[in-house]
Amino acid sequence: MIVIAAAGGVAGVIGILVGATASQRAGRAVRECRELVQGAVGSHGTVDPRALRDVAVVRYDALSEMSGQLSFSLALLNTMGDGVVLSSINGRAETRTYAKQVVAGQGKQELSPEEAQVVQSARLGTGLSSVAPGPVGRRDRGSRRAAATA
């Protein structure tokens, strides 16, 4: 009987050790999962909050001499709303390209209506192929500049 009791005691100790080891492994797995979830929302870990995530393009007629929405603005932003807006204004004789820095969804320089629209579109995730409506997009930038300086 003493042998059976000793064997039962040994089996009990082994059971406790196996249970303790399993509990430690489960705790480690829970910590790793928590770290992965926190990393997925950008706090740290597997997802870099500085990576470009929000992208949008708006095409429009910038000059009265050109039609066909050949001008465009492209927003490239990270999850914090930081990035750049690239705009290409296409005319018959020349093409001008502008780059403006964006911080927290706002332009460091004044943004044109189309540039503001493309930043908003990128932040909302609403598209890579928007076309600005005629009255907003179709204008002569020279007259706009003259009006701004007057």
Buried (B, 14 or more C-beta within 10 A) or exposed (E): EEEEEEEEEEEEEEEEEEEEEEEEEEEEEEEEEEBEEBBEEBEEEEBEEEEBBBBBBBBBBBBEEBEEBBBBBBBBBBBBBBBBBBBBBBBEEEEEEEEBEBEEBEBEEEBBBBBBBBBBBBBEEEBEEBBBEEEBBBBEBEEEEEEEEE
